[in-house]
Amino acid sequence: MEPQVAELKQKIEDTLCPFGFEVYPFQVAWYNALLPPTFHLPLPGPTLAFLVLSTPAMFDRALKPFLQSCHLQPLTDPVDQCVAYHLSRIRETLPELQMEVIADYEVHPNRRPKILAQTAAHVAGAAYYYQRQDVEADPWGTQHISGVCIHPRFGGWFAIRGVVLLPGTEVPDLQPTKPLDCVPGRTDRITLLEGFNFHWRDWTYRDVIKPQERYSEEQKAYFSTPPAQRLALLGLDQSSEKPSSASPELLFTTLVPKKPQHPSRARDWLSPRVSPPESPTP
């Protein structure tokens, strides 16, 4: 890795990794090469970028402390705000650099995503983006099959959170890192994609490989709850800027699992963002 990239990566990691995040560098050119012009990032090819994802540890290391902090107000979506807060701290770490931070859920006025998060994760070498085209002689006929990223250490138990772009910082000699193909077999890929598309409620697709760590039961309960109901689950008063009388230390001891909402109809902070099906990806 180029010394400049290694130094910047280390500074960002020092800011984010203690809170359960991981950081991976890539060139804008690698991302743009896999997409039609409509989805290109409007920056020179050698521009340096960093993908940021969260591991299972983020829930305890970042979200819980955030819920008890002043950064919570006014409350809308706790995870959304927590991630945005930690990404904003990168600016404080590198104040001398021009920087643009794009969260995975951000869209343009026409609703087109600002970043295709799973494509970015693949080109950054963070997680392998498995798609229908990765299955030889697939069995699905005319069915639509969405792709999914798998992390080499956490399987499906992680989430892509965003991209940090550094306009003006170009690294033409940066060499790409291929993501680890941890689901190489055709049968296993079919099982993965069918699990993600048809049986997402049971969480099993996330265990397509043996993960080093999974989400805790309370974390699963939180993310299984539809976003509009999560504040009530936490015992937080949505009509006030102050938390309800429930003790923040006890909010995570009473979570009861509920049926999850389908990722295609709501933000599901558990799974990587599903890129639009019309977008050619790796």
N, C-alpha and C positions, 0 to 999 in steps of 0.2 A: 504494500500500500504506500502511496506517495506520502512523504513526511508531513506535508501540509494537511492532507486529508486525515492522517492518523492523529495529528494534533487537534484538529477541529472535532473529530469523532470523540476523542478522549474528553474534551471539555463538555460536549453535549451529554456523553455518558455519565460524567460526574454529576451533572445536573439531574438527569432523569433516572438512571439505573437504580439508585437507592430506593426509588419509589415503584419499582416493578415494571419498568419500561426497558425495551431494547432498541438499539439504533443501528441502521445499516446505510452506508453511503452508496450512491449510484450517480450516473450521468444522465442528464435530461435526454441525451441522444438515444440511450438504450431504451428508455420508455417510449419516446416518440416513434422509434423504428418499428414498434409493434402495433401502432395504432394509426387510423386514418387521420388526415389533417384536422378534422373537426375536434378531435380529442387531444391534439398536441398541446404541450406546454409551450407558450410563446417566448422561449428563451433559447440562446445559442446552445448547440449540442453539448459542448464540453462543460456546461454549467453544472456545478456540484449541487447535489440534493441529498437529503437523508430521510429514510423511511423510519417512522416510529411506530412500534407496536407495544401492546401491553401483555404481560404474562399473568398467570393466575395470582401472583403476589401483589399485583396492583390494587386489588380490592382492599387488602389489609393495610398495605403500606401507603397508599395514596388516598383512596376514597374515604375510608373511615376517619382518618385525621382531618380530611377536608370537610366532612360533615360537621365536625366540631369546631371549625375555624371561622373566622370572620369572612373568609373568601366565599362563604356559602350564599351571602345575601346579594341581591334578592334571589330567591330560589326558583329555578325552572326545572332543569334536568340535572340532577346531581353529578352523574358520570360525565355528561357533556361539559359541565362547568369545571369539574375537577381536571379533566384532560386539558381543556383550554388553558386553565391556570398553569399547569405544569409546562405545556408547550410555550406559553408566554415567557416563562423563566429563561428559555434559551436566549431570548433577546438580551436579557440582562447578563448572560454569560458571555455573549459575543456582541457587545454594543458597537464595535467598530465595523461590523459587517452589515451590508444591505441584506435584508431577510424577508421572506414571505412564508408564512405558515398556513397550510391548507389542511383543515380537518377532513376526515374521510367522508363526512356527511354533507359537506358544502356543495352547493349547486349554483350555476349561473341563473340569471333571471328567466331563461327559457327552460329551466329545470335540468339542464344537462350537467352531469357531475363535473366538478372542477378537477377531480383526480379520480382515476380508476384505481382504487386502492389495491386490489388483488394483482393487477398488472405491475404496479409499482413494487409490491412485495416480491414478486417473482424476479424482476430484473435486478433488484437489490440483493438477491440471494438470501432473503429472509425466510421465505416459505415457497414451496412448490405449488403453482396454480394448476390444479388438475381440472381438465375440461373434457367434454365429450370427444373432442378430436384426439385425445390421448388414449382412447379405447379403440383398438382395432376391431372392425366389424361389430360396432355397438348394437345392442339389442332393443333400442328404444323407438325405432320407427320415426313417426312424426311428432313424438313427444318433445316438449322443450326441456332441456336439461341444463341447469345452471352449474357453473364451475365453483370450486371451493379450494382455498389454500390450506395446506397442511404444513405445520411447523415441524422440523426434524426432532425437536425435543419435547414439544408440548402437544403434538398432534393437532387436534382442532380446538384445544383449550387455550385460545389466545384471541386477540382482536387487533386489527390494524387501525391505528388511531389517526394517522395523518402523515404529511410530508413537509419537510422544511426545505425550502428553496433558497439558494444563496446567489442571487443575480450579481454578476460582476466577479464571482469566484469561479474560475474555469480551471479544470484539471484534465487536459487532453490526454495525458498518459495513464489515467486511471484504468486499471484492468477489471473487467467484470468478474463477479463471483457467481457461479451457477448455483441455483438452489439445489439442495439435496433431494434427489428423487427417492423418497422414503416409502413410496407405494408403487413399486415397479411392475407388479404383476397385473395382468389384464383382469383377472377375477377380483382381485382386491380393489382395483380402480372402479369396477362396476359396483361392487359393494359400497364403496365410499360415495360415489355419485348418487346411487339410489338411496342411500341412507340420508344424504344431505337434502335431496329433493323430495323424497316421499315419506321419510320417517324421522324428520328433524326433531319431533317432540321428545323422542326417547334418548336423545343425547349420544347415541351409540356411534354415530359416524365420527365423532371426535376421538374415539378410541381405535381408529383404523390402524394406528401404531400404538405401542405401549408408551404412554407419556410419562415424563419424569414427574409431572405434577398436574393435577386437575383442579378445577374450581371446587371450592368447598360447598357443602350442602346449603349454607346460608347464601353464598354467592349465586348458586344455581337458582335458589328461590327468588332472589332479587331480580335476576335477569330473565327469569321465566315469567315474571309479572309484567303485563302490558305497561308501557311507559306512563300512561295517564294515571295508573294506579300505584305507581312506585312511591310517591310521596306519602300517600296514606299508609302504605305498607311500612314505611319507616317511622310513622307516627309524627310526621311533620305537617304543620298547618299551612296549606297552600294559600290561604287568604291573608296571611300575615307574614311579615318579614322575619318574625321570630319563630324559632322552633316551638312545637307544642311542649307540654309539660313532661313528655316522655324523656327520660335521661338518654343523651346521645350514646353513653356507654352501653345501654341496654337495647338500643335499636336493633342490633344484629343478633340478639339472642332469642327473638320471638318470631323470626320469619317462617312462614308456613308455605311450602312449595305450592305453586299454582300452575295451571296449564299454560305453556308459553304461547305467545302470539306468533303467527307465521312471519318469518323474516322478510317476506316480500311485501307485507302490509304494514310494517312498522319498523322503527329502528330497533335492531336487536344488537345490543352492545356485546353480546357473546361472540357473534360470528363475524368474519371478515365481510366487508361490503361486497355485495354481489354486483359485478359489473354488468352494464346493459348487454343483453344477449346479442345485439347487433354488432358489438365491438369485437374485432379480431384481437385475440390475446394469445400469449404464448402457450 
